[in-house]
Amino acid sequence: MIAMQDVQKHYGDLHVLKDINLSIPKGQVVVVLGPSGSGKSTLCRTINRLEPIDSGEILIEGEVLPAEGRDLARLRSDVGMVFQSFNLFAHKTILQNVTLGPTKVRKMNKADAQKRAIELLDRVGVASQKDKYPAQLSGGQQQRVAIARSLAMAPKVMLFDEPTSALDPEMVSEVLDVMVSLAREGMTMVVVTHEMGFARKAADRILFMADGELVEDTDPESFFSAPKSERARDFLSKILGH
Ligand SMILES: Nc1ncnc2c1ncn2[C@@H]1O[C@H](COP(=O)(O)OP(=O)(O)OP(=O)(O)O)[C@@H](O)[C@H]1O
C-alpha cells in the first residue's frame, strides 16, 4: 500500500509535482502515463525517497517514509526498483547479483536464496546465464536480471520506470506478464511505461500526468475509450494516432 498526501516538489523554479494525492492498495498494478517531462519518473523516485519532496507525506504500508536514517533503510528494503539504468555488480555473477540482497538484507539462508534466484531468473528467461558476469550479457538480458534481483527481495512495493526499455520487442510482453503475475501474489506495483498495450491489458488503474499534475486517475477502459481531459485526449491522439 502506498499513499501520497499533498505532495509538492520543485526543481528550482520548476514545479515538478503539484499537490499529488493518491492511494494505491496492495496487489494493485498502476500504470503511470503522460507526455515526456510530465513528472512520471520523479513521482516514482519520490516514493522511496530517492528524490526528496518539499512538503506533504508519503506512506508505505501505513508508515510515513522518513527523510533519512535507519527507518528509511528498512522501509526502502520493502520497495523494489527497476529503473532505466540498472546497476548490477560487475564483479559478481548473475546468480550472486540476485542472491546478495536476500542473504545480506533479508537474512535468508544461501541455499533458499539461490533456489528462489534461479526460479526468478528462469521466469525472466536468463537462468542459463547464472554463472556469467553482467558484462557478458546483452542490455536486455541485464535488464531481466535487474528485474529478477528486485523481485528476489520480495518487496511489498515495486517501482518500475520503463522496465522494458532495453528489451527486444518480443520479450517485452513476456517480462511484463511475469511482473504482473508476481504483483498478483500481493505486491503493489507502479509502472512508468510507454507500452500502451501493456497499460491496456495489465493495469488495474491508469494515472495520467501532465505538467506535474495528476490529471486523471481511472481504469484503463475509461482512459483509453473516453479520456476526460483535453490533455489526455491530446496525448492519446499523438501516441495512438487517433
Ligand atoms: N534532477 C533534476 N534537476 C532538475 N530538473 C529535473 C531533474 N530531474 C528531472 N527534471 C525535470 O523535471 C521534469 C520532469 O521530469 P521526469 O523525468 O519526472 O519526467 P517524465 O514524465 O518521467 O519524462 P520522460 O517520459 O521523458 O522520462 C522535466 O522537465 C525534467 O527536465
PDBQT file of the ligand as one rigid body, heavy atoms in Angstrom, charges set to zero:
ROOT
HETATM    1  N1  LIG A 301      17.455  16.288 -11.171  1.00  0.00    +0.000 N 
HETATM    2  C1  LIG A 301      16.743  17.200 -11.855  1.00  0.00    +0.000 A 
HETATM    3  N2  LIG A 301      17.016  18.512 -11.780  1.00  0.00    +0.000 NA
HETATM    4  C2  LIG A 301      16.297  19.435 -12.435  1.00  0.00    +0.000 A 
HETATM    5  N3  LIG A 301      15.230  19.148 -13.217  1.00  0.00    +0.000 NA
HETATM    6  C3  LIG A 301      14.904  17.863 -13.329  1.00  0.00    +0.000 A 
HETATM    7  C4  LIG A 301      15.627  16.801 -12.666  1.00  0.00    +0.000 A 
HETATM    8  N4  LIG A 301      15.056  15.620 -12.978  1.00  0.00    +0.000 NA
HETATM    9  C5  LIG A 301      14.025  15.901 -13.793  1.00  0.00    +0.000 A 
HETATM   10  N5  LIG A 301      13.926  17.244 -14.011  1.00  0.00    +0.000 N 
HETATM   11  C6  LIG A 301      12.893  17.919 -14.835  1.00  0.00    +0.000 C 
HETATM   12  O1  LIG A 301      11.638  17.615 -14.245  1.00  0.00    +0.000 OA
HETATM   13  C7  LIG A 301      10.654  17.419 -15.247  1.00  0.00    +0.000 C 
HETATM   14  C8  LIG A 301      10.011  16.043 -15.043  1.00  0.00    +0.000 C 
HETATM   15  O2  LIG A 301      10.968  15.049 -15.316  1.00  0.00    +0.000 OA
HETATM   16  P1  LIG A 301      10.597  13.498 -15.241  1.00  0.00    +0.000 P 
HETATM   17  O3  LIG A 301      11.842  12.751 -15.560  1.00  0.00    +0.000 OA
HETATM   18  O4  LIG A 301       9.913  13.233 -13.963  1.00  0.00    +0.000 OA
HETATM   19  O5  LIG A 301       9.546  13.391 -16.437  1.00  0.00    +0.000 OA
HETATM   20  P2  LIG A 301       8.945  12.101 -17.161  1.00  0.00    +0.000 P 
HETATM   21  O6  LIG A 301       7.479  12.347 -17.261  1.00  0.00    +0.000 OA
HETATM   22  O7  LIG A 301       9.382  10.865 -16.465  1.00  0.00    +0.000 OA
HETATM   23  O8  LIG A 301       9.595  12.199 -18.604  1.00  0.00    +0.000 OA
HETATM   24  P3  LIG A 301      10.087  11.062 -19.675  1.00  0.00    +0.000 P 
HETATM   25  O9  LIG A 301       8.838  10.357 -20.161  1.00  0.00    +0.000 OA
HETATM   26  O10 LIG A 301      10.739  11.879 -20.740  1.00  0.00    +0.000 OA
HETATM   27  O11 LIG A 301      11.050  10.149 -18.952  1.00  0.00    +0.000 OA
HETATM   28  C9  LIG A 301      11.361  17.573 -16.586  1.00  0.00    +0.000 C 
HETATM   29  O12 LIG A 301      11.113  18.882 -17.043  1.00  0.00    +0.000 OA
HETATM   30  C10 LIG A 301      12.824  17.374 -16.245  1.00  0.00    +0.000 C 
HETATM   31  O13 LIG A 301      13.633  18.119 -17.118  1.00  0.00    +0.000 OA
ENDROOT
TORSDOF 0
